[in-house]
Amino acid sequence: MISKLLQQFLKHIDSFLMVCLFFTLMVGLFVLYSASGQNISRVYGQGINIIVAFIFMWVTANIAPNQLERIALPLYVLGVVLLIGVALFGHISHGAQRWLDIGPIHIQPSEIMRIAVPMMLAFYFSKQEGKPKVADFAIGALLLAVPVALIMKQPDLGTSLLVAASGFYILFLAGLNWKFLLGGAVTFAALTPVFWSMLHEYQRKRIQILLDPTQDPLGAGYHTIQAMIAIGSGGTAGKGWLNGTQTQLDFLPERTTDFIFAVFSEEFGFLGNILLLGLFSLIIARGLIIASQAQSTFSRLLAGSITLTFFTYVFVNMGMVSGILPVVGVPLPFISYGGTSMVTLCLSFGILMSIQTHKKLVAT
């Protein structure tokens, strides 16, 4: 009786993906304990975040892909309306206008768009009969540009890049011609001075610091310099758990969130990084397999975008911590402390599990 109930409870959970996520989260909790200065309450808080996120993942995994397809348009419209609300009435904190107070609820609508944008674009292209035309890609680009522009205005460069990436992957997987990609790259390069003038001063500073962090070693370049020292000092096998000097002596800033990868690198070294990258690679590989086996255009596009966006999360975070990309405030998936990003990620993987497990049910 108990085994049947357990099977019923887990029937929409992809076991391979779940095991990979579990081990990654366990690594995250161990690193968080060290990064927080052995603060058990911080680890407990992250544990609560994980439980809540897993509940959302389970609920989403039990929603059939065709039902997700039905809510794509309403969710997108709701997200855009909320972003407009943020621009008009949003709560300002630390110089950014990213939050909206609806009664007692304090929400960040840009997080909704991480799910809503790829769902909307996958829904749109799934309705195009045959090969999408140039006009279809133009409409898709417009659907992507509106929320990205609203998020950049807040300003929130990190989230806007992730939303833009999730939408771009849909366009790419839908069959966007490489000539348009090349043309877009050339156009972007030509308009670089225009984009530079549109950036906020702190965003320009981040790019300048990327080129030479020593120009402001105690200010804007401090994060990058300390992170690079931590990564380099880890060597081959690392200094050992709880023994990272940059971390334990408080040299490394934002060490429980955006720069937690530097903590991991210092304590577990190159070999630890290889193992962590192996876990991420297994998750990405499983996601791509699910996308390739999806039974509908909507499911295929959405699963592919979710997986490649997860890769972007990992690449951008490790790149900015390592000093090869500007600091844009992107957490390391399932490792960094945070409730909102954890819920958003688990919702995404719940969709992947829904696509995989409902496909099996239909097939049998």
RAHUQUI-V725108 format. One record per residue. N is the residue number from 1. BURIAL is I if it has 9 or more other C-alpha atoms within 8 Angstrom, else O. Layout:
n:burial
N:BURIAL
N:BURIAL
//
This chain:
n:burial
1:O
2:O
3:O
4:O
5:O
6:O
7:O
8:O
9:O
10:O
11:O
12:I
13:I
14:I
15:O
16:O
17:I
18:I
19:O
20:I
21:I
22:O
23:I
24:I
25:I
26:O
27:I
28:I
29:I
30:O
31:I
32:I
33:I
34:I
35:I
36:I
37:O
38:O
39:I
40:O
41:O
42:I
43:I
44:O
45:O
46:I
47:I
48:O
49:I
50:I
51:O
52:I
53:I
54:I
55:O
56:I
57:I
58:I
59:I
60:I
61:I
62:O
63:I
64:I
65:I
66:O
67:O
68:I
69:I
70:O
71:O
72:I
73:I
74:O
75:I
76:I
77:O
78:O
79:I
80:I
81:O
82:I
83:I
84:I
85:I
86:I
87:I
88:O
89:O
90:I
91:I
92:I
93:O
94:O
95:O
96:I
97:I
98:I
99:I
100:I
101:I
102:O
103:O
104:O
105:O
106:I
107:O
108:I
109:I
110:I
111:I
112:I
113:I
114:I
115:I
116:I
117:I
118:I
119:I
120:I
121:I
122:I
123:I
124:I
125:I
126:I
127:O
128:I
129:O
130:O
131:O
132:I
133:O
134:O
135:O
136:I
137:I
138:O
139:O
140:I
141:I
142:O
143:I
144:I
145:I
146:I
147:I
148:I
149:I
150:I
151:I
152:I
153:O
154:I
155:I
156:I
157:I
158:I
159:I
160:I
161:I
162:I
163:I
164:I
165:I
166:I
167:I
168:O
169:I
170:I
171:I
172:I
173:I
174:I
175:O
176:I
177:O
178:O
179:O
180:O
181:I
182:O
183:O
184:O
185:O
186:O
187:O
188:O
189:O
190:O
191:O
192:O
193:O
194:O
195:O
196:O
197:O
198:O
199:O
200:O
201:O
202:O
203:O
204:I
205:I
206:I
207:I
208:I
209:I
210:I
211:O
212:O
213:I
214:O
215:O
216:I
217:I
218:O
219:O
220:I
221:I
222:I
223:I
224:I
225:I
226:I
227:I
228:I
229:I
230:I
231:I
232:O
233:O
234:I
235:I
236:O
237:I
238:I
239:I
240:I
241:I
242:O
243:O
244:I
245:O
246:I
247:I
248:I
249:O
250:O
251:O
252:I
253:O
254:O
255:I
256:I
257:I
258:I
259:I
260:I
261:I
262:I
263:I
264:I
265:I
266:I
267:I
268:I
269:I
270:I
271:I
272:I
273:I
274:O
275:O
276:I
277:O
278:O
279:I
280:I
281:O
282:I
283:I
284:I
285:O
286:I
287:I
288:I
289:O
290:I
291:I
292:O
293:O
294:I
295:O
296:O
297:I
298:I
299:I
300:I
301:I
302:I
303:I
304:I
305:I
306:I
307:I
308:I
309:I
310:I
311:I
312:I
313:I
314:I
315:O
316:I
317:I
318:I
319:I
320:I
321:I
322:I
323:I
324:O
325:I
326:I
327:I
328:O
329:O
330:I
331:I
332:I
333:I
334:I
335:I
336:I
337:I
338:I
339:I
340:O
341:I
342:I
343:I
344:I
345:I
346:I
347:I
348:I
349:I
350:I
351:I
352:I
353:I
354:I
355:I
356:I
357:I
358:I
359:I
360:O
361:O
362:O
363:O
364:O
//
